[in-house]
Amino acid sequence: MKVWIVHDSTFGNGKSLAEAMAEVFRQQIEVGIGHIKKITPRDVANDKPNLIIVGTPVRAFSTSFASKMWIRGLKRQLREVNHIIPLGMVFLTHAMPKKMVEIWGKRFHKILDRGIAIAEVYPGWLSGRVKDTQGPLEEGTTENFVHTAKQLLENMVK
Ligand SMILES: Cc1cc2nc3c(=O)[nH]c(=O)nc-3n(C[C@H](O)[C@H](O)[C@H](O)COP(=O)(O)O)c2cc1C
């Protein structure tokens, strides 16, 4: 079994959340992790993972264009290798209160969920709020991501 976690982190907050989750999965399954500028959709599709997690920052009142393009590319590559990823999940890092970014969280979820390439997407989105543009993350954020990763892993290996 394999999970891929990709992110579009600039200041390292999304990267550290991705790493915290990767550590959980690594205890029982194979993990691929990286920045979307370094990991191509083809790399991930060829691996035929069981779970895909995509993280994006909210910048200028939107999720990153690059992460949306990356998801589009992933779906195209999945069609080519004839693979459906059973489960997906999204997370957002943001400075504004969670309530104010809810709309972009929902939209980003929908972007991953649309079509048949990813069979099911974990409900909602994980919030990684930063106290300031460059961080740090709000207290309890990493713990929350670790908790969710543990839940996902439990469901995958049972
Ligand atoms: C140019 C710029 C625009 C931003 N616009 C927003 C915004 O509209 N809403 C928001 O919640 N955060 C905004 N932020 C804060 C980013 O969400 C934050 O820097 C990022 O999530 C941190 O994650 P990272 O360390 O992984 O890059 C902005 C940051 C930058 C640099």
The ligand as an SDF file (V2000), in Angstrom:
LIG
                    3D

 31 33  0  0  0  0  0  0  0  0999 V2000
    1.1050   37.0070   -1.4360 C   0  0  0  0  0  0  0  0  0  0  0  0
    0.3550   36.3020   -0.3570 C   0  0  0  0  0  0  0  0  0  0  0  0
   -1.0270   36.3800   -0.3230 C   0  0  0  0  0  0  0  0  0  0  0  0
   -1.7440   35.7380    0.7050 C   0  0  0  0  0  0  0  0  0  0  0  0
   -3.1130   35.8050    0.6980 N   0  0  0  0  0  0  0  0  0  0  0  0
   -3.8120   35.1400    1.6480 C   0  0  0  0  0  0  0  0  0  0  0  0
   -5.2480   35.1400    1.6370 C   0  0  0  0  0  0  0  0  0  0  0  0
   -5.9040   35.7220    0.7710 O   0  0  0  0  0  0  0  0  0  0  0  0
   -5.8900   34.4650    2.6140 N   0  0  0  0  0  0  0  0  0  0  0  0
   -5.2190   33.7900    3.5980 C   0  0  0  0  0  0  0  0  0  0  0  0
   -5.8660   33.1850    4.4530 O   0  0  0  0  0  0  0  0  0  0  0  0
   -3.8690   33.7660    3.6360 N   0  0  0  0  0  0  0  0  0  0  0  0
   -3.1540   34.4160    2.6980 C   0  0  0  0  0  0  0  0  0  0  0  0
   -1.7760   34.3840    2.6960 N   0  0  0  0  0  0  0  0  0  0  0  0
   -1.0770   33.5820    3.7350 C   0  0  0  0  0  0  0  0  0  0  0  0
   -0.7250   32.1940    3.2050 C   0  0  0  0  0  0  0  0  0  0  0  0
   -1.8640   31.3990    3.2380 O   0  0  0  0  0  0  0  0  0  0  0  0
    0.3950   31.5790    4.0430 C   0  0  0  0  0  0  0  0  0  0  0  0
    1.5720   32.3210    3.8350 O   0  0  0  0  0  0  0  0  0  0  0  0
    0.6290   30.1330    3.6680 C   0  0  0  0  0  0  0  0  0  0  0  0
   -0.5130   29.3730    3.8460 O   0  0  0  0  0  0  0  0  0  0  0  0
    1.7160   29.5460    4.5280 C   0  0  0  0  0  0  0  0  0  0  0  0
    1.9510   28.2380    4.0880 O   0  0  0  0  0  0  0  0  0  0  0  0
    3.3920   27.7880    3.5710 P   0  0  0  0  0  0  0  0  0  0  0  0
    4.3720   28.0600    4.6880 O   0  0  0  0  0  0  0  0  0  0  0  0
    3.2600   26.3330    3.3310 O   0  0  0  0  0  0  0  0  0  0  0  0
    3.7400   28.5520    2.3210 O   0  0  0  0  0  0  0  0  0  0  0  0
   -1.0500   35.0140    1.7030 C   0  0  0  0  0  0  0  0  0  0  0  0
    0.3440   34.9420    1.6530 C   0  0  0  0  0  0  0  0  0  0  0  0
    1.0540   35.5690    0.6400 C   0  0  0  0  0  0  0  0  0  0  0  0
    2.5540   35.4650    0.6240 C   0  0  0  0  0  0  0  0  0  0  0  0
  1  2  1  0
  2  3  1  0
  2 30  2  0
  3  4  2  0
  4  5  1  0
  4 28  1  0
  5  6  2  0
  6  7  1  0
  6 13  1  0
  7  8  2  0
  7  9  1  0
  9 10  1  0
 10 11  2  0
 10 12  1  0
 12 13  2  0
 13 14  1  0
 14 15  1  0
 14 28  1  0
 15 16  1  0
 16 17  1  0
 16 18  1  0
 18 19  1  0
 18 20  1  0
 20 21  1  0
 20 22  1  0
 22 23  1  0
 23 24  1  0
 24 25  2  0
 24 26  1  0
 24 27  1  0
 28 29  2  0
 29 30  1  0
 30 31  1  0
M  END
$$$$
